[in-house]
């Protein structure tokens, strides 16, 4: 494997450099980078680069720019790199992606922008990236996903948005991702899993939502997920769940991760989990780790250790209350009857004699 480099290219004008690069193919290489001719790979990792090099060989299929000091990706940063299939830009300080900055990368299949400082994705960010299969955006500062940013990712299989600050996702934001198999949204700030958000994700196999603020899963939110094998919901704000919500998962086998929530351990919760565990294709992997956060007398108790006692106690309480109410009602009726009899007029003997 040979390595080519050229340090005096930095002094050459941009246009002649690009023309020369096109003419000579892999004989040129960005300063400070390594170019591997036999694999068409350009390695620019951890070179203190503040911008994308302009002299990347046009036949490059993998460009690694991770671990540099990039802060912005310009609209012409990757012009001419038609063969690029893998672009790695993790561990930079990228805050802005200019519109159309990736539009020339029509054959790109993997894009890694993790560990940057992106707060938003530009409108039509996905335009001209219809070949993309994997997108890594974890550990950024994203706040919101709108309905335009991801619209052209029709071939995307894996989307990692974990450990951002996402509070809301437009219902139509994922509508074009019909081939998605893995969606990672762990470590964000989502409050609700809405009906319709995953309406086109029939191919989704892994959905990771752990360590958000989810307190509500709407009834039809999981219904479209016909291929789901793993649903991660650990570390949210769930207090109760509805059996119907999970019964909507018409899959072959789905593993559920539900611990570390704010479970209110009452008869209703115990019944729901009992029903879920009786469904053949649903498996609560961490049922033994589910700990009660309410009521006060159950805090810190494992739900599995209660083993139906909550419903027995609740039934006993209902019976006691019912009996108490019945006794009170009967006592009131008896007292009322006694009062009625006591108020009956007493006959006057003298008046009776006069009437006769």
C-alpha positions as CSV (number, residue, x, y, z in Angstrom):
1,X,0.0,0.0,0.0
2,X,1.6,3.3,-1.1
3,X,1.2,6.7,0.5
4,X,1.4,9.9,-1.5
5,X,1.7,13.5,-0.2
6,X,2.4,16.9,-1.5
7,X,3.3,19.9,0.8
8,X,3.8,22.6,-1.9
9,X,0.3,22.3,-3.2
10,X,-1.0,24.8,-0.6
11,X,0.6,27.6,-2.5
12,X,-1.1,26.8,-5.8
13,X,-4.4,28.7,-6.9
14,X,-7.6,26.8,-6.3
15,X,-8.8,26.4,-9.9
16,X,-5.5,25.0,-11.3
17,X,-5.2,22.7,-8.3
18,X,-8.7,21.3,-8.9
19,X,-7.9,20.8,-12.7
20,X,-4.6,19.2,-11.9
21,X,-6.3,17.0,-9.3
22,X,-8.9,15.9,-11.9
23,X,-6.2,15.1,-14.4
24,X,-3.9,13.2,-12.1
25,X,-6.5,11.4,-10.0
26,X,-4.9,9.9,-6.9
27,X,-1.4,11.3,-7.5
28,X,-2.4,14.4,-5.5
29,X,-3.2,14.4,-1.7
30,X,-4.1,17.1,0.8
31,X,-1.2,18.5,2.8
32,X,-1.0,16.8,6.2
33,X,-3.2,13.9,5.1
34,X,-2.5,10.3,4.1
35,X,-3.8,9.0,0.8
36,X,-3.9,5.2,0.2
37,X,-4.0,4.6,-3.5
38,X,-4.9,0.9,-3.4
39,X,-8.0,1.6,-1.3
40,X,-8.9,5.1,-2.4
41,X,-9.0,6.2,1.2
42,X,-8.0,9.7,2.5
43,X,-7.0,9.9,6.2
44,X,-7.1,13.4,7.6
45,X,-7.8,12.4,11.2
46,X,-6.6,14.7,14.1
47,X,-4.6,17.1,11.9
48,X,-5.8,20.4,13.5
49,X,-7.7,21.2,10.2
50,X,-10.0,24.2,10.4
51,X,-11.6,23.7,7.0
52,X,-12.2,20.8,4.6
53,X,-9.1,20.4,2.4
54,X,-9.6,21.5,-1.2
55,X,-7.3,19.0,-2.9
56,X,-9.0,15.7,-2.0
57,X,-8.6,13.3,-4.9
58,X,-11.7,13.0,-7.0
59,X,-11.8,9.2,-6.8
60,X,-11.9,9.1,-3.0
61,X,-14.6,6.8,-1.6
62,X,-13.7,7.2,2.1
63,X,-12.7,10.6,3.7
64,X,-11.9,10.7,7.4
65,X,-11.9,14.2,8.8
66,X,-12.7,13.3,12.4
67,X,-10.9,14.8,15.4
68,X,-10.1,18.2,13.8
69,X,-11.2,21.8,14.4
70,X,-13.9,22.2,11.8
71,X,-16.6,24.7,12.8
72,X,-18.6,25.0,9.6
73,X,-19.2,23.0,6.4
74,X,-19.5,25.3,3.4
75,X,-21.6,24.8,0.3
76,X,-18.6,23.9,-1.9
77,X,-16.6,21.9,0.6
78,X,-17.1,18.6,-1.2
79,X,-17.6,19.7,-4.8
80,X,-16.2,17.1,-7.3
81,X,-16.1,14.1,-4.8
82,X,-18.7,12.2,-6.8
83,X,-17.3,8.8,-5.7
84,X,-17.4,9.5,-2.0
85,X,-19.4,6.8,-0.1
86,X,-18.2,7.3,3.5
87,X,-17.6,10.7,5.1
88,X,-16.5,10.8,8.7
89,X,-16.5,14.2,10.6
90,X,-17.0,13.2,14.2
91,X,-15.3,15.0,17.1
92,X,-15.0,18.4,15.5
93,X,-16.7,21.7,16.6
94,X,-19.2,22.0,13.7
95,X,-22.0,24.4,14.5
96,X,-23.3,25.0,11.0
97,X,-24.1,23.1,7.9
98,X,-24.7,25.5,5.1
99,X,-27.6,24.6,2.8
100,X,-26.5,22.4,-0.1
101,X,-23.2,21.7,1.6
102,X,-23.5,18.0,0.9
103,X,-25.6,18.2,-2.3
104,X,-22.8,16.9,-4.5
105,X,-22.5,13.6,-2.6
106,X,-25.2,11.7,-4.4
107,X,-23.6,8.3,-3.8
108,X,-22.8,8.8,-0.1
109,X,-23.9,5.9,2.0
110,X,-22.5,6.7,5.5
111,X,-22.2,10.1,7.2
112,X,-20.9,10.6,10.7
113,X,-21.4,14.0,12.3
114,X,-21.4,12.8,15.9
115,X,-19.7,14.7,18.7
116,X,-20.1,18.2,17.2
117,X,-22.1,21.3,18.2
118,X,-25.0,21.2,15.8
119,X,-28.1,22.9,17.1
120,X,-30.3,22.5,14.1
121,X,-30.3,20.8,10.7
122,X,-30.8,23.0,7.6
123,X,-34.0,22.7,5.7
124,X,-33.7,20.1,3.0
125,X,-30.6,18.8,4.6
126,X,-31.3,15.4,3.0
127,X,-31.6,16.7,-0.5
128,X,-29.4,14.8,-3.0
129,X,-28.5,12.3,-0.3
130,X,-31.0,9.6,-1.3
131,X,-28.3,6.9,-1.3
132,X,-27.5,7.5,2.4
133,X,-27.9,4.3,4.6
134,X,-26.4,5.4,7.9
135,X,-26.5,8.8,9.6
136,X,-24.7,9.4,12.9
137,X,-25.8,12.6,14.7
138,X,-25.4,11.6,18.3
139,X,-23.8,13.8,20.9
140,X,-24.8,17.1,19.3
141,X,-27.0,20.0,20.6
142,X,-30.1,19.4,18.4
143,X,-33.3,20.8,19.9
144,X,-36.0,19.9,17.3
145,X,-36.6,17.8,14.2
146,X,-38.9,19.5,11.7
147,X,-40.7,17.9,8.7
148,X,-38.3,19.1,6.0
149,X,-34.8,18.1,7.2
150,X,-34.9,14.4,6.7
151,X,-37.4,14.2,3.8
152,X,-35.2,12.6,1.1
153,X,-33.6,9.8,3.2
154,X,-35.7,7.1,1.5
155,X,-32.9,4.5,1.8
156,X,-31.8,5.3,5.3
157,X,-31.4,2.2,7.5
158,X,-29.8,3.5,10.7
159,X,-30.4,6.9,12.3
160,X,-28.6,7.8,15.6
161,X,-29.9,11.0,17.3
162,X,-29.0,10.0,20.8
163,X,-27.7,12.4,23.4
164,X,-28.9,15.6,21.9
165,X,-31.5,18.0,23.5
166,X,-34.5,17.1,21.3
167,X,-37.7,18.1,23.0
168,X,-40.1,17.7,20.0
169,X,-40.3,15.9,16.7
170,X,-42.8,17.0,14.1
171,X,-45.2,14.2,13.3
172,X,-44.1,14.2,9.6
173,X,-40.4,14.4,10.3
174,X,-39.8,10.7,9.8
175,X,-42.5,10.0,7.2
176,X,-40.0,9.3,4.4
177,X,-37.9,6.9,6.3
178,X,-39.8,3.8,5.4
179,X,-36.7,1.5,5.3
180,X,-35.4,2.6,8.7
181,X,-34.4,-0.4,10.8
182,X,-32.6,1.3,13.8
183,X,-33.7,4.5,15.4
184,X,-31.8,5.7,18.4
185,X,-33.3,8.6,20.4
186,X,-31.8,7.8,23.8
187,X,-30.7,10.6,26.1
188,X,-32.9,13.4,24.7
189,X,-35.8,15.4,26.3
190,X,-38.9,13.9,24.7
191,X,-42.1,14.0,26.8
192,X,-44.6,12.2,24.7
193,X,-44.5,9.4,22.1
194,X,-47.2,10.6,19.8
195,X,-49.6,8.7,17.6
196,X,-48.5,9.0,13.9
197,X,-44.9,9.8,14.6
198,X,-43.8,6.3,13.4
199,X,-46.6,5.7,10.9
200,X,-44.2,4.7,8.1
201,X,-41.8,2.6,10.1
202,X,-43.1,-0.9,9.4
203,X,-39.4,-2.0,8.9
204,X,-38.2,-0.6,12.2
205,X,-36.5,-3.3,14.3
206,X,-34.8,-1.3,17.1
207,X,-36.4,1.7,18.8
208,X,-34.3,3.2,21.6
209,X,-36.0,5.8,23.8
210,X,-34.3,5.3,27.1
211,X,-33.3,8.3,29.3
212,X,-35.8,10.8,28.0
213,X,-38.7,12.5,29.9
214,X,-41.5,10.4,28.4
215,X,-44.5,10.2,30.6
216,X,-47.1,9.4,28.0
217,X,-47.2,6.8,25.2
218,X,-50.3,7.5,23.1
219,X,-52.5,4.5,22.3
220,X,-51.7,4.1,18.6
221,X,-48.0,5.2,18.8
222,X,-46.6,1.7,18.5
223,X,-49.2,0.2,16.2
224,X,-47.3,0.6,12.9
225,X,-44.2,-1.2,14.1
226,X,-44.7,-4.7,12.6
227,X,-41.0,-5.6,12.7
228,X,-40.0,-4.3,16.1
229,X,-37.7,-6.6,18.1
230,X,-36.4,-4.2,20.8
231,X,-38.1,-1.2,22.5
232,X,-36.0,0.6,25.0
233,X,-38.0,2.8,27.5
234,X,-35.7,2.6,30.6
235,X,-35.1,5.8,32.6
236,X,-38.2,7.8,31.6
237,X,-41.0,9.4,33.6
238,X,-43.6,6.6,33.1
239,X,-46.0,6.1,36.1
240,X,-48.6,4.0,34.4
241,X,-49.0,2.3,31.0
242,X,-52.0,0.9,29.2
243,X,-52.2,-2.7,28.1
244,X,-53.9,-1.7,24.8
245,X,-50.8,0.4,23.8
246,X,-48.5,-2.6,23.9
247,X,-51.1,-5.1,22.5
248,X,-50.9,-3.0,19.3
249,X,-47.4,-4.4,18.7
250,X,-48.3,-7.2,16.2
251,X,-44.8,-8.6,15.9
252,X,-43.1,-11.9,16.0
253,X,-41.0,-11.2,19.1
254,X,-40.5,-7.8,20.9
255,X,-38.3,-7.3,23.9
256,X,-39.2,-4.5,26.2
257,X,-36.9,-2.6,28.6
258,X,-39.0,-0.7,31.2
259,X,-37.0,-0.3,34.4
260,X,-35.9,3.0,36.0
261,X,-39.2,4.8,35.5
262,X,-41.4,6.5,38.1
263,X,-43.8,3.6,38.5
264,X,-46.8,4.0,40.8
265,X,-47.2,0.5,42.1
266,X,-50.9,-0.2,42.4
267,X,-53.3,-3.0,41.3
268,X,-53.8,-1.5,37.9
269,X,-50.0,-1.4,37.1
270,X,-49.6,-5.0,38.3
271,X,-52.5,-6.2,36.2
272,X,-51.1,-4.4,33.1
273,X,-47.7,-6.0,33.5
274,X,-49.2,-9.4,34.2
275,X,-51.2,-9.1,30.9
276,X,-48.2,-8.0,28.9
277,X,-46.1,-10.9,30.2
278,X,-48.8,-13.4,29.2
279,X,-48.7,-12.2,25.6
280,X,-46.5,-14.7,23.7
281,X,-44.6,-12.3,21.6
282,X,-43.9,-9.7,24.3
283,X,-41.0,-10.1,26.7
284,X,-40.2,-7.6,29.5
285,X,-36.5,-8.2,29.8
286,X,-36.0,-6.2,33.0
287,X,-39.3,-6.9,34.9
288,X,-37.3,-8.0,37.9
289,X,-35.6,-4.6,38.0
290,X,-38.8,-2.5,38.1
291,X,-38.9,-0.5,41.3
292,X,-41.8,1.4,42.8
293,X,-41.5,5.1,43.2
294,X,-45.0,5.5,44.7
295,X,-47.1,5.3,46.8
296,X,-45.0,6.1,49.9
297,X,-45.4,2.7,51.5
298,X,-44.1,0.9,48.4
299,X,-41.1,3.2,47.5
300,X,-38.0,1.2,46.8
301,X,-39.9,-2.1,46.6
302,X,-39.5,-4.3,43.5
303,X,-42.8,-4.8,41.7
304,X,-42.1,-8.5,41.2
305,X,-41.8,-9.0,45.0
306,X,-45.4,-7.8,45.6
307,X,-46.7,-10.8,43.5
308,X,-50.3,-9.9,43.3
309,X,-50.6,-8.5,46.8
310,X,-51.5,-5.1,45.5
311,X,-54.7,-6.4,44.0
312,X,-55.5,-8.5,47.1
313,X,-55.0,-5.5,49.3
314,X,-57.0,-3.3,47.0
315,X,-59.8,-5.9,46.9
316,X,-59.8,-6.1,50.7
317,X,-59.9,-2.4,51.0
318,X,-62.8,-2.2,48.6
319,X,-64.7,-4.8,50.6
320,X,-64.0,-3.1,53.9
321,X,-65.2,0.3,52.5
322,X,-68.2,-1.4,51.0
323,X,-69.1,-3.1,54.3
324,X,-68.6,0.1,56.2
325,X,-70.8,2.0,53.9
326,X,-73.5,-0.7,54.1
327,X,-73.4,-0.7,57.9
328,X,-73.6,3.0,57.9
329,X,-76.6,3.0,55.6
330,X,-78.4,0.3,57.5
331,X,-77.7,2.1,60.8
332,X,-79.1,5.3,59.3
333,X,-82.3,3.5,58.1
334,X,-82.9,1.8,61.5
335,X,-82.4,5.1,63.3
336,X,-84.8,6.8,60.9
337,X,-87.4,4.2,61.5
338,X,-87.1,4.5,65.2
339,X,-87.5,8.3,65.0
340,X,-90.6,7.9,62.8
341,X,-92.2,5.6,65.4
342,X,-91.3,7.9,68.3
343,X,-92.9,10.9,66.5
344,X,-96.3,9.0,66.1
345,X,-99.1,11.0,68.0
346,X,-100.2,9.5,71.4
347,X,-104.0,9.0,71.8
348,X,-105.9,11.2,74.3
349,X,-108.4,9.1,76.5
350,X,-110.6,12.1,77.4
351,X,-110.9,13.1,73.8
352,X,-111.9,9.6,72.8
353,X,-114.7,9.5,75.5
354,X,-116.1,12.8,74.3
355,X,-116.2,11.6,70.7
356,X,-118.2,8.5,71.9
